[in-house]
Amino acid sequence: YTMLKFGLSRRTDIQAELPLYSNTKQRPADADDWQERHTGFGDVALRVKHNFIGDDQQGHFAMSVIGYVRLPTGGAVGQGAAEYGLILPVDVELGDHFNLEAQLESDLSYDREQRQRYARLQPSMALEWDFAKRMGLLTEGFMRWNSLSHNWQSGMTVAPFVKITPNLEIDAGTLLALDRRRAAQLADRKAPIVVEDEVWIGAGAVILGGVTIGRGSVVAAGAVVTANVAPQ
């Protein structure tokens, strides 16, 4: 993803999430290999964010609200219909080395296979510990519920990270799932990150587990890389 922001005021801005490259994979529950893959430009999300307290998480406490709509611009790699949501994030600075984040997200999503909308509720809480100048540890607990299955999925992520520059961070997160279904869905994200020679990574980019950035590749600023990038 690349994020574009336009400030309406000191506390309010408009954001556009542009998924320049998206990758979707599907497989039957009883299959070992992925049987269907799609890649391309994904669904664009337009967001409005307002900070009630704090200014872009500067200071000891910040609280905001984010409303968004995700447009069906991704074709085969998208959701297939517009989606809407509301996010309530809270950020608390606990001294010089600890930071606590809590978030509640509620949205109206679309199931492409069943061709129907459904509601989702996703509370989460994360604690970040900067135990060295460029190294830290992030732990996150989360729960997810939707109106299709009427059950909760839960898990915990533990992610040591290294800050290469002020705007580039690489983490080696692993999922400690608290239910079997969630563990099966995200098992492939536990693989390591590989960055080959002569790679340029823009500021604020995020690289997820299991991804290989090929030799000579360029990762755009603010991008979220979820799939391997071929060598150039």
Solvent accessible surface area in square Angstrom, and as a share of the most:
residue,aa,sasa,rsa
1,Y,87,0.33
2,T,25,0.14
3,M,67,0.30
4,L,97,0.48
5,K,126,0.54
6,F,135,0.56
7,G,52,0.50
8,L,97,0.48
9,S,70,0.45
10,R,191,0.70
11,R,102,0.37
12,T,25,0.14
13,D,24,0.13
14,I,69,0.35
15,Q,6,0.02
16,A,20,0.15
17,E,27,0.12
18,L,43,0.21
19,P,3,0.02
20,L,91,0.45
21,Y,116,0.44
22,S,20,0.13
23,N,41,0.21
24,T,44,0.26
25,K,70,0.30
26,Q,84,0.37
27,R,100,0.37
28,P,63,0.40
29,A,117,0.91
30,D,135,0.70
31,A,24,0.18
32,D,129,0.67
33,D,105,0.54
34,W,74,0.26
35,Q,123,0.55
36,E,79,0.35
37,R,142,0.52
38,H,60,0.27
39,T,79,0.46
40,G,27,0.26
41,F,87,0.36
42,G,2,0.02
43,D,13,0.07
44,V,20,0.11
45,A,2,0.02
46,L,77,0.38
47,R,41,0.15
48,V,77,0.44
49,K,30,0.13
50,H,61,0.27
51,N,9,0.05
52,F,112,0.47
53,I,78,0.39
54,G,16,0.15
55,D,31,0.16
56,D,77,0.40
57,Q,94,0.42
58,Q,127,0.56
59,G,48,0.46
60,H,130,0.58
61,F,82,0.34
62,A,7,0.06
63,M,70,0.31
64,S,7,0.05
65,V,32,0.19
66,I,12,0.06
67,G,27,0.26
68,Y,18,0.07
69,V,39,0.22
70,R,60,0.22
71,L,62,0.31
72,P,69,0.43
73,T,70,0.41
74,G,9,0.08
75,G,46,0.45
76,A,58,0.45
77,V,15,0.09
78,G,10,0.10
79,Q,72,0.32
80,G,38,0.37
81,A,18,0.14
82,A,19,0.15
83,E,7,0.03
84,Y,101,0.38
85,G,14,0.13
86,L,87,0.43
87,I,14,0.07
88,L,76,0.38
89,P,23,0.14
90,V,41,0.24
91,D,9,0.05
92,V,40,0.23
93,E,64,0.29
94,L,82,0.41
95,G,46,0.45
96,D,133,0.69
97,H,102,0.46
98,F,81,0.34
99,N,32,0.17
100,L,49,0.24
101,E,73,0.33
102,A,29,0.23
103,Q,72,0.32
104,L,74,0.37
105,E,27,0.12
106,S,53,0.34
107,D,10,0.05
108,L,74,0.37
109,S,3,0.02
110,Y,36,0.14
111,D,33,0.17
112,R,109,0.40
113,E,139,0.62
114,Q,106,0.47
115,R,198,0.72
116,Q,78,0.34
117,R,98,0.36
118,Y,31,0.12
119,A,44,0.34
120,R,74,0.27
121,L,61,0.31
122,Q,23,0.10
123,P,40,0.25
124,S,27,0.17
125,M,108,0.48
126,A,11,0.09
127,L,66,0.33
128,E,43,0.19
129,W,103,0.36
130,D,36,0.18
131,F,91,0.38
132,A,47,0.37
133,K,182,0.77
134,R,120,0.44
135,M,94,0.42
136,G,0,0.00
137,L,50,0.25
138,L,56,0.28
139,T,33,0.19
140,E,56,0.25
141,G,33,0.32
142,F,21,0.09
143,M,86,0.38
144,R,85,0.31
145,W,64,0.23
146,N,28,0.14
147,S,35,0.22
148,L,60,0.30
149,S,43,0.28
150,H,127,0.57
151,N,63,0.32
152,W,116,0.41
153,Q,18,0.08
154,S,21,0.14
155,G,1,0.01
156,M,78,0.35
157,T,35,0.21
158,V,35,0.20
159,A,5,0.04
160,P,62,0.39
161,F,5,0.02
162,V,61,0.35
163,K,62,0.26
164,I,83,0.42
165,T,60,0.35
166,P,134,0.84
167,N,91,0.47
168,L,21,0.11
169,E,76,0.34
170,I,47,0.24
171,D,49,0.25
172,A,72,0.56
173,G,22,0.22
174,T,52,0.30
175,L,15,0.07
176,L,92,0.46
177,A,32,0.25
178,L,124,0.62
179,D,41,0.21
180,R,222,0.81
181,R,119,0.44
182,R,22,0.08
183,A,37,0.29
184,A,68,0.52
185,Q,86,0.38
186,L,18,0.09
187,A,56,0.43
188,D,72,0.37
189,R,131,0.48
190,K,105,0.44
191,A,48,0.38
192,P,106,0.66
193,I,34,0.17
194,V,69,0.40
195,V,60,0.34
196,E,70,0.31
197,D,91,0.47
198,E,127,0.57
199,V,32,0.18
200,W,146,0.51
201,I,31,0.16
202,G,1,0.01
203,A,55,0.42
204,G,42,0.40
205,A,4,0.03
206,V,63,0.36
207,I,5,0.03
208,L,60,0.30
209,G,26,0.25
210,G,31,0.30
211,V,3,0.01
212,T,41,0.24
213,I,0,0.00
214,G,1,0.01
215,R,116,0.42
216,G,26,0.25
217,S,1,0.00
218,V,103,0.59
219,V,6,0.04
220,A,42,0.33
221,A,51,0.40
222,G,24,0.23
223,A,12,0.09
224,V,43,0.25
225,V,16,0.09
226,T,66,0.39
227,A,14,0.11
228,N,97,0.50
229,V,41,0.24
230,A,68,0.53
231,P,89,0.56
232,Q,158,0.70
